[in-house]
């Protein structure tokens, strides 16, 4: 049985932020199936 989770994150936008989040997900044995990223009020926002 596979486990699923939903992650929402907000941060100051910077180069490499998506790579950093993806690395943590990979290192913990999860697969990234879908994502949505945007800029909200000048901040980086991601829904995984």
Secondary structure, DSSP 8 states (H G I E B T S, - for coil): -------EEEE---TTHHHHHHHHHHHTT------EEEEETTEEEEE-
